[in-house]
Amino acid sequence: MQVRQRLWHSAARTDTGKVRARNEDAFLDLPQQGLWVVADGMGGHQSGDLASRLIVESLAELPADGDFDDRLEALRQCLHRLNRHLCLGLTLTSETPDLLVGSTVVALLAESSRVVCVWVGDSRCYLLRGRQLFQLSRDHSLQQQLITERGLSAAEAANHPGAQALTRAIGASEDLQLDILELESLPGDVFLLCSDGLYQELDHNELSAALLRPSPLLALQRLFDVALQGSARDNLSAVVINR
């Protein structure tokens, strides 16, 4: 019997942080299936933790075998089904307009050297290649929209009222638009999936320094040590994946 060589190693962690009463983040860490996910329930809304948990539990149940393109399509369809489900729940509770159940999601699917990142919202995917850190995902937020469409600097956009508001999320609109990025991975690549609570506590150099550590577990430890030294106003979640 032929045994498939394991190319990927990973570690994952979540923390409530110093301010929030509950953790609305959830993650999935399945290196044997080449699937990793971070979902961030929409902060300040009821049942955000249920939405993020529903996402990771549903994605965990997807078939782990079969053609890679079929697996990617199944992941996409699963997110669209969940979006319709959460939007239906919102419609049924229209008498309570403050009840909005939703979540961001960033997922990484890998097979051999082929890697695809799928996301909606402002949870991020980074790639450390060599000693250079790249942000692969682009936030679906008002802040990013101001930078892209109005040419504001990152600092100017961050000071805009409502800059952190999401422009896309699972459960936020019946018309779900997922972003998908495919690339070929190289030996030594390190990927980071994380919620905004994690990356808002670390600058670019701190993220790079953490991911340069020799294992996913050590990188994860460094990320959380630095983040929890800060204000940690939001929930923190991260998955580190090494090839």
N, C-alpha and C positions, 0 to 999 in steps of 0.2 A: 504494500500500500504506500502510495506517495504521500509524504507529509509536506504540507505547505510551509515554507519558511516564513517566520514571523519577522516582518520588516519594521513594524511600528511598536514603539514603547510610549506609554503615556501615564500621566498622573492628573488627578482632578481634586478640587477642593472648593468648598463654599463656606461663607461666614456671614453672620447676620450684620456684622459691623457694630459700631459703638452707639448708634442712635436709634435705629429701627427696632420696633418691638418684635417683628417676625421676619423671616426670610422668604422673600417672594422669588428668589432665584432657584433654578434647578439645572442639573447637568447630566450628561450621559457620557460614559467613558467605556467604550467597547473596542479596544485595540484589535482583538481577535476578529472583529467584523469590519474593521476599518471605518468606524463611525464614532464621531464625537459631536456633542451638542452643548451649547449654553443657552438657556432661556431665562429672560428677566421679566417676571410679571409686572404689569404696568403699575408703577409706584403710586401710592395714594389712592388707588381704586380697590374696591372690595374684590376679594377672591383672586387677586393677582397670582397668589401662590398656587391656586388650583389650576389656573391657565398654564403656567409654566410647567407644572408637574404633568398635566395632561399631555403637553407637547412631547416631553422626553419619554413618557411611558408609551405613547403611541408610536414614536419613532423607534423605540427599542423593540417593538413587536414586528417590525418589518422583516421580511425574509432576508437572511444574511448571505444566501447563495444566489447563483444565477448571474446573468450578464450585467456588467457594470452600468450600462445605459438603462437597463430595466430597473436596477436598484435606484438610480438617480431619479427616474420618472416616478417610481413608487414613493420616494421621499417627497417629491414635489406635490404629488396628488394627495398625500397624507396631510401636508400643511394646508392645502386648499380645502380639504374636508374639515379640518379643525377650524379654519377661519369661518367657514359657513356655519359650523356648529356654534361657535362663540357669538357670531353675529346674530344668529337665530335667538340665542339666549338673551341678547340685548333687546331685540325686537319684542320678545315676549314680556320683558320687564320695562317697557317704555314708560310706564307710570312712575318709574323711579329713575329719572334721567341721570342721576349721579352714579348709578350702577353700571360700570363699564369693565368688562372682563376681557383682558387682553394680555399680550406678551410679545416681547421681541424674541428673535431666535437667530442663532448663527450655528450652522452645521458644517462639518467637514466629513467628506466621504472619500475614501482612498482605496485603491487597489493597485498593487505593484507601484509604479512610479506615477500613476495617474491620480490626480487629486482635484476634487471639486469643492468649492465653498459656496454655500447657499445661505442667504441671510435676508432678514427684514427687520428694520428698527436700528437701534444704535449699539447693540452688542457687536463686538469686533472680532476680526481675524487678522492676526499678524503673522509674518514670516521672517525669521532670522536666517539669512543665507550668508555663510561666511561670518563676517562681523557686521553686516549691514541689516538693519531692521526695516521692513516694509509693512505698511498698513494695507492689507489686501482689500478689505471691505470699506465701503463708504457709508457713513451714517445717514440714515433716513431721519433727519432732524431739521428743525427750523434753522439751527446754527449752520449746518452744512449747506442748506439751501441758500442762506444769505451769502455764504462764501462763493458758492458756485454761480448763482444767478445775478448777484449784485456786486460781486467783486470785493466784498468786505474782507478785511484781514481776519485771522482767527481770533485775535484779541477783540476787535470791534464786534464781530458776530457774537462772541461769548457774552458781551455786555448788553446785547439786545434783549428787551423784555420777552420772556418766553422762549429764549434760545434753546432750552433743553426739550422743548415740546417735540414729540415724534410726529413725523409726516406719514409714516407707514408702521404698521404692526399687525400681528395676527389678532383678529377680532375687532380691528378698528374700522374696517370698511368691507363691504361685500366684494369689492374689486381688489383682490390681493395681488400685489406685484412683488414677486421675488426677484432678487438679484442673484445671478449665478456667474461664478468665475472659475474657469478650469485652467490648470497649469500642470507642468511636469515637475515632479519633485526630484531633488538630487540628494545623494547620500550626505548626511550631516545637517539637512534642513531641520529647523525647529519651528513648529507652528504653535501659536497661542490663540485660543478662543477665550473671550472674557466679557463680562458684563461691564457697563459703564462705571459701576461703583468701584471696580478694580482699576481701570485705566485712568480714571480721573485723579487717583491718588499718586500716580507715578508719571514722571516725565519720560521722554523718549530714551534718554540715556539710562535711566533706571530700569526701564523695560529691557533694553538691550543687555545690560549687565546681568540681570537675573537669568535671561534666556541663554547666556553664554556658559552658565554653570553646567557641569558634566552629565547631569541626568535630569529627567523631567521632575522627579521628586525634589531634588535640590533647587531647581529653578522655581518650582511652585512655593517652596518654603521661603525663598528670598522674596518673591513677589508679595506674599502675605505679610512677611515680617516688615517690609517697607510700608506697605499700604496701611497696616494697623498701627504704625507709628504716627500716621497722619490722623485727620479728623474722622475718616471712615464713616461718613454720614449715611452711606447707602450700603445695601447688601453687596458682598464681594463674591465673585465666582470666576474660576479660571480652569482651563484644561490645557496642559502643555503636552505636545506630541513631538517625539523625535523619530527621525528615520535613521 
